[in-house]
Amino acid sequence: MSQITSKDGTVIDYERSGRGPALILVDGAMCSRDFGPMPKLAPLLAPHFTVYAYDRRGRGKSGDTLPYSPQREVEDVAALVQEAGGSASLVGLSSGGALALEAAASGLPVDKVVAYEPPYVGVTGNGAVPDHEARLQALVAEGDRGGAVKYFMRSMVGAPAPMVVMMQLMPWIWRKLKAVAHTLPYDAAVMSGFEVPAARLAQVRVPTLVMHGSKTDARLVRAAQAVAAAIPGALHRTLAGQTHNVSPGVLTPALVEFLAAPHAAAGR
C-alpha cells in the first residue's frame, strides 16, 4: 500500500501492481480497493500494465477534505498520473467512467480512456430531473446512512425492492455500503445532473472507448451511445451477455485489446 497527497492536501491511498504502461482504475459509487469489481480486475490487468488501484476520497484509507468538489477528484487523478510517471491511461466503471472522462477533458496527460456504462440516465418520464445530490446530502446530514444507500439503490439504480431487503440481510455487505454512504453525493455531483455533458465531452482529445453490456438497462445503452457520439473519434463497443455489473473476466480482454493498440488504431 502507498499514499500520495492531492493538491488540496488530501491523502489518497493506492496500490500498484504489474509491469507495463501505467493504468489507473477509477471506481464507481461506493466501491473501493476492498469492495467492488476492481479487486478482481486489477490482477487480470497486471500482466499487461502497471496498474494503480486507489481508494477515491472518502473511501477506504483515503482522506476526505471538505468541502467536496468533483474538481478535487480530478486533482486526485492528476496526482496519481504524476506518481505513475507523468502519463497514464484511465479505466472507469459507472460514475468512475464519468470521472475518468472529466479528467481527460480537463487536459490531464492521459494516454487513453475507457468508460464502462457512465450512468447518464437522464430525465424521468414526466420530464423532471430529480435532484439526487440534494436528497442524498439531506439523508447523510440526518445521519441516515442506510436511507442514503436505499435511496441510491431504489430511486437511482432502480434495483428491485426485494434485492435491497436481501442486501440488508447480509450485514457484512450492508456495513460496507453504509460506511461510504457519505460519498454518494460525491458521485451524484460527478454525474452533473445525469445528462450527457456533450459540450464537455467534446473536449476529450485522447483515444476513447465507451462500452456497455448487451443485457444492461436500456437507459445505460442510450447513455453509452450518446457519450461515444459526443467524443471526437471515440469507439463504442457492446459486451455480449453483460449488465452494469460487468464480469472482470469479460471486460479484461476488451480493455487489453484497446489499451495495447497503437494510438493510430484507436480512433473511429
N, C-alpha and C positions, 0 to 999 in steps of 0.2 A: 504494500500500500504506500502511496506517495501523496503529497499535497502541493498545491500551488496557491498563490494568493492572487485573487482577481483585482481589477482596477480599484474597486471600492473597499478593498481590504478583506473581503470575504474569503475564507479558506475553502478551497474546493478539493475534495478527496478523490483520488483516481487510482486506477490500477492499469499497469502496462503489461502487455504480453505479446509474444510472437516476434517475427522479424519481417522487414519489408517496408513498403511505403506506409506512411502514417495514416491511420484511420481512426476517427473519433466517433463513438457511438452515442447518440443523443436519445434518451429515454422519453417515453410518453408519460401521461398523467399517472402519478402515484408509484411509478416504477423506479427502481434503483439497481445498484450492483448486486443487491441481495434479493431482489424481488422483481419478477417480470421476465421478459424474453432475453434481455442482454446477457445474463449469466450463462445461458446456453449458447447464445450466438457468438460471443467473444471467442471461445476456444475453437469454434469451427472456422473462424476467420483468421485466427492466429498463424496457421501455416502459410498464409499468403500476405499478411500485413502486420505491421506493428500496431496493435490495437490499444486504443485508450478508452477504457470504460470508466465513467465517472458518475458520482452522485450529484445530480443537479442541486442547486442551492435549496436549503431547507430539508433535504433528504439525507438519510444515512449519516455519514460522518462529515458532510459538508456543512459550512456555516450558513447563516441566513440573516444578512444585514438588511434592515428596513430603512426607508420604505422600498417596497418591491417595484421593479420596472422590468419589462421584457428586455430593455437595452442592457440591464445588468447581466442578464443571462447570455446575451451576445458577447459581452465582455468576458464572461466565464469561458465561452468557447474560444475567444481570442487568446486568452491566457493559456489554454490547452494547446492551441495551434503553435504558439510561441514555444511552449515546452517541448512540442513534438519536432522542433527544428525549424519552424518558420512557415511551414505549409502542411496541409493535411486534407484528406477527403473527409466528408461527413456522411453518416448514415443516420437518419432519424425516423423513428416509428411513431405514428399517430401525431399527437401535438409536438412530439420531438421532431417530426418531419417539418412542421411549420417553423419551428425554431431553427432548424438547420438551413432552411431556405432563407429565412430572415438574416441569418449570419452571412450567407453567400451574397444576398442583396446588399448587405451593409459594406461590402467590399473587403471582407477578410480574405487573407491569402488561402483560399480554398481551391484545391485541385479539381475535385468533382463532388457532387452532392446527390444523395439518393433520399427520396422521401416516400415512405410507405403509408398510404392512406391518411394524409393530413386531413383531420375531420372538419372541413369547411362545409358543414351540413346545411347552412343557410337558414332561410325563414321557415316559420311554421305554416300550416295550411291556411290560416287566416291572414297571412302576410305580416304578422307581428314578429319581431325579433326578441326573444326572451333575453332579459339581462341576467345571464347566468353568472357573470362575475359578481354582480351586486348581491345576488341571492346566496352565493357561496360565501362571500365575505360576511354577510349577516349571520349565517349559521356558524361560521368559525368564531365570530366575535361573541356569539352567545355561548360558546363552549360546546356546541352540539356537533362534535366531530363525526359521530355516527350519522347524524342527519345530513351532513355535508356529503358524506360518501354515498348515502342512499339517494340524495338528490342528483348527484353526478351520474349514478348508475341508471336510475329510473328516468329522470327528466332529460338527461343529456345523451347518454349512451343508448337508452331505450331498452335496457335489459328487462326481461320479464320479472314481475314481482316475485314469483317463486324462486328464481335464481338469487335474488337479493336476500331473501329469507334464508336460503340454503347457505349462502356465504356467511351470514351472521351466526350460523350454527357451526361454523368452522373457526373457532376462536384464534387459532394460530395464523389464519389469513386475515380475519377481521381486525385483529390488533395491529397488524402491519399497515392495513389500509387507513385505519383511524390515526395512526402515528404520523402520517404525511397528509392528512386531510387539509391542513392549513395551506398546503401548496396547490390545492385545486383552483383557487382564484388566480394563481400564477399562470396555470395552463389556459384558463379562460382569457386572461389578458394577452397571452401569446397568440391566441386564436383571433383576437381583434374583431369580435362580433360574429365570428364564424362564417363570414362571407369571404369568398376568394378575393384576396387583395391583388387584382390583376395588374394594376399600375406598379405596385411594389415588386411583384414577381418579374415583371418585365425588365427589372434592373439586374436580375441574375445573369451573369455573363460567363458562367463556367458550365462544362458538360453536366447535364442533369438527367436523372432517371426518376420518373414518378411511377409508382406501382400500386395496384390494388388486387384483391383476390377475386376470383370468379364467383364465389359464393357469399360475398360480403353484402352489406346493406346497399341498396340502390343509390342512396344519398351519397355514400362514400365513393361509389363508382363515378357518379357525376362530378364529385369534387375533384377526384384524381384527374379526370379528363380535362376539367377546367383549369386546374393548376398546370398541367402539361401544356395546354394550349397557350397559357399566358407567358411561359418562359421561352425565350428565343432558343430554338434548336433542341428543346427538351425531347427526350424519348419517353414513351408511355408503354407500359407492359402490364399484362394481366397474368397473375399466377394462378394456375388451374387448381381448383379444389380448396382454395384458401379463403379465410374470413379475415376480420380485423385482427383476430388472434392468430397471426401468421406463424407457421411452423419454421423454426430456425433452420431445420434441415432442408426445407424447400427454398427458403429465402437465400441461403448462403450461395448456392451456385449462380443465381441471378446477380447477386452482388459481385462475386468474383469476376464473372464474365464482363460486367460493365466497368468495374473499377480497374481491372487489369488491362483493359483495351487501350490502345493508343488514343490520345485525345482526338486525333483527326477522325477516328471511327466512332466517336461518341455523340456527335451531333445528329440531327434528324436527317 
